[in-house]
């Protein structure tokens, strides 16, 4: 039968008692009943309920019989124990009362005995302490040797406290106490040395080791990483840091394991122990002051030691690259040192709070400030500021005289910029060379002070030079940003003094020096006696991926311009200023090149003027030449557009453009005589002109490349922030100035090429028509006997041009010079017929032979047959015919020449025969009818 035990009613709630309620109900029922029957029924009902309750009670008793028995037994036992305890307490109380009575009787004797016992106990204690303190010095020495400084400090502090209190009157311990005081000084020195080791040497060595191993290596056996910086500060690449590096965590379990033989394996705990020891010894204020005073000395020692190691590596010949390596290593070391100081400051602060030491600690900003001071002193040496500061004013004045007006005002020297360093020079007020801390520190980098940083040239990784800033400026500016982020400074509103130092150096010295250097170098190469003659060697030409040599002066100027471009990339903050310097110097060089061009094409004598120059100065001729297809095609090829060379031109198209040019030049010639002093026939001068053209074209291309790579600022756009190392967008006008200069150099190269193009054509007029059209000729041109030597002279002139151009200009440009020359000679010879009085058959043969000679000369130059001269030869073969035969040939084969050319041929034939004007007019009328019919049919020449 299942039974549910009664539950305890909730607090504050009283359950009604069922028995009392039932009893009252029965009483009320019996009182209200009127008959015995009703009472009997109630009685029967009660009896039934009582039986039921008895039965239930019996069941419960049977179920819990064992428990009830156990409870009763336990109750009996507890009751017996309570009674026994009462009896014992009563007995103890009686005994205490009895003892009290007895003690009152012997009080004085007991007190005397108790005092004697206390004295004996204290004496034993002192003897034990004396025995222990005798071994303290050796124990302290052992702890110090194992670097268990917390145990050593605690033992020493306890012993020194005893020497001033309980054991101060023990004369036998005088030597021991003196030794302990010496141990205290020694321990303090050792603690400071260890703290210096943890703040400077260990972080710098670990950073250097980590840098040497590479940022991508993550070895499990690597040494412990440097202590971390504050949260949010970028300290560059660092090894993985142990998560338990916060001083609170280190202090929460600050203890020392005597079984640990190398406590430095946990640098964060070790620094916390050192701070605890210093505070325990009461040396915390002195330690903080020593750290402050020796900070620059320690940092300078790190710099000197790292420099010496790099010098010992044997890589000194790498020059400024070694300086960059030195600075990169120092940056990593300084980050690690600042991180170690950040942790040490927190540890020192925690120790000061723990021992209630009122002392103002230093901040990590002071560490960064001293790092900047040491870096500035280092840079002063490597940038050679000390030796060059005296030259600065003189260089600035010299540049102001030679530079363009718009730059002289901008880069004028200001009085307040006389000092490169924006901070006052640091002068040490005290020296600590004889202090215990200095004596205990025996490492080599402690021997040098900040004011003699790297003063020994044997420890310098490269020669001092202001140009070293080019290699190190961007890494320095990145490190400056880190410093400003770590110290809460702003690059504009509150810059760090290292930024100011760099700005003052660049503004006050480096930019003027660059201006002077570039100006001096360009002047040297352009004013040299062979500036416009000396060309690059075959090796230099091959190294530059060129097929033709260039003027050496032009190549050098391009190197200087490219050097300024590299400086712009190396010092992007000042890119716009260096661009202005570049444009100013190149504008002067452009004028020099134009003067060199004038020196070639305009000789010293004022009466000597080359005809080709006059023709090119004619705007109509220059414009026509630049609109001709051969010039347009050449420009496409020069600009890298290969579309024109994909499809070979049709011979008829080539003929048309050559004839078009020939028509323009013949029409411009006008028939005047061209004398020998009006042509450029000196091969040396031709080569100089060709080399100038090739050099100017290459130089313009290089300038265009530089201009194309410079970012432009959009008009009306706000300034855009760029990362360190990127050139900020520049004013469009400044970049356009460079583009304009490139265009002007390109125009000068075009002018040189057009002069060469026109010059060979002018010489064709000179040799074939020495007297022009003003002199009537006999037997063909002036005379057939005189034609042959003049043809030989023209052939010689063509060969001179070919020799001058083949080794100086690109083949496509030489092709442009010679292309169409046959059509021009043909046009000259055909046009000269109208000024010829007579021409016999022998004269025709000589002319055809000379045409063939010229054709062979041109074919050897152009490597193709000059069909234009075939046209001239066919024209002169008409003079083997009679006028009637010429007209019949035109009717049968169609016109091969222009109507005017046919008219001149017919008139010369009639002059040879002595025909009357009537016959001449008749033949000319027939020619006109034939040509008109041919034109109507659609036959064109």
Number of C-alpha atoms within 10 A of each C-alpha: 3 4 9 5 7 6 6 7 9 8 6 6 7 8 9 8 8 8 9 10 11 12 12 11 12 17 12 11 14 17 10 11 13 10 9 10 10 14 17 12 11 16 14 12 12 15 12 12 12 12 11 12 12 12 11 13 12 11 14 13 12 10 12 11 12 11 11 12 11 12 12 12 12 12 12 11 12 12 11 11 12 11 11 12 11 11 12 12 11 11 12 12 12 11 12 11 11 11 12 10 11 11 12 10 10 10 10 11 10 12 11 10 11 12 11 12 12 11 12 12 12 12 12 12 12 15 12 11 15 17 11 11 24 15 11 20 21 11 16 23 17 14 18 19 12 16 22 24 26 24 20 25 27 16 18 24 18 12 23 20 13 16 20 11 10 11 20 14 11 11 10 10 16 14 11 18 23 13 14 22 16 13 18 19 13 17 23 21 20 20 24 26 19 20 21 18 15 24 27 23 22 22 26 27 16 21 26 20 14 23 19 10 13 11 12 10 11 12 9 7 6 13 12 18 20 28 27 26 20 14 7 8 15 16 21 13 14 19 22 11 12 13 7 12 16 17 22 14 13 18 16 8 9 15 14 16 11 13 9 12 12 12 18 16 13 14 20 24 24 24 26 27 27 26 28 26 24 25 24 19 17 15 15 23 18 13 21 18 14 14 20 16 15 18 21 21 21 24 29 29 24 23 28 27 20 23 24 17 14 19 19 13 9 10 13 17 12 11 14 22 17 19 23 20 15 19 22 18 21 22 22 23 28 24 29 29 28 28 23 24 25 21 24 23 21 18 25 26 21 19 24 23 13 12 12 10 15 11 13 11 17 17 14 20 16 14 23 20 17 17 23 21 23 22 21 18 20 22 21 21 21 24 19 16 21 11 13 14 15 11 12 19 18 11 17 21 15 14 23 21 10 15 18 17 11 10 16 17 11 10 19 16 19 10 8 10 14 17 14 21 21 18 13 7 10 10 8 10 5 7 10 12 11 9 10 16 20 16 13 14 18 11 10 11 20 20 15 19 20 24 17 13 23 24 17 9 11 12 19 23 29 21 17 19 16 21 16 20 23 16 17 20 21 19 17 21 18 14 21 20 20 18 25 21 15 20 18 13 15 12 14 7 7 10 16 21 18 24 20 16 20 21 18 19 23 20 19 25 25 20 18 25 21 21 25 21 15 20 22 13 14 22 17 13 18 20 13 12 10 13 16 22 17 16 22 17 14 13 10 14 15 13 9 12 9 13 14 20 23 28 22 21 24 24 20 15 21 19 12 18 24 16 15 20 22 16 21 21 18 21 24 22 20 18 23 20 19 22 23 18 25 21 21 20 21 22 19 17 19 17 12 15 19 16 12 18 20 13 13 17 21 16 12 11 7 7 10 14 17 21 22 23 21 11 19 18 12 11 10 12 17 14 11 13 21 14 11 14 17 19 16 14 17 17 15 14 16 15 9 8 13 12 10 13 12 8 8 7 10 8 9 9 11 15 14 14 16 21 20 18 21 22 16 15 21 16 10 13 17 10 17 16 16 20 15 14 12 18 20 22 17 12 16 13 16 23 21 21 26 28 27 28 28 24 26 27 21 20 21 23 18 16 23 18 13 17 21 13 10 20 15 17 17 12 8 6 7 8 11 9 9 12 10 17 16 17 19 21 18 18 14 14 11 17 24 13 17 23 20 18 19 25 17 17 28 23 16 21 25 18 18 24 22 21 24 26 21 21 24 22 22 21 25 23 24 21 22 22 22 20 19 22 19 10 16 16 20 16 19 24 29 21 15 21 14 12 20 18 13 18 19 16 16 21 20 13 20 23 16 18 24 21 15 22 23 18 16 25 23 16 14 12 22 23 20 18 24 20 18 25 25 26 26 25 22 24 20 20 23 20 17 21 20 20 19 23 18 22 22 16 14 12 21 20 17 16 25 20 14 20 23 17 16 21 22 17 20 23 14 13 19 17 11 11 16 22 16 20 24 18 18 23 22 13 19 23 15 18 21 15 14 14 22 12 12 20 21 14 15 18 15 9 8 18 20 16 16 12 17 12 16 24 18 20 23 25 24 22 24 19 17 15 13 11 12 10 12 9 11 19 13 11 20 20 13 13 22 16 12 19 22 14 14 17 14 10 9 9 13 13 11
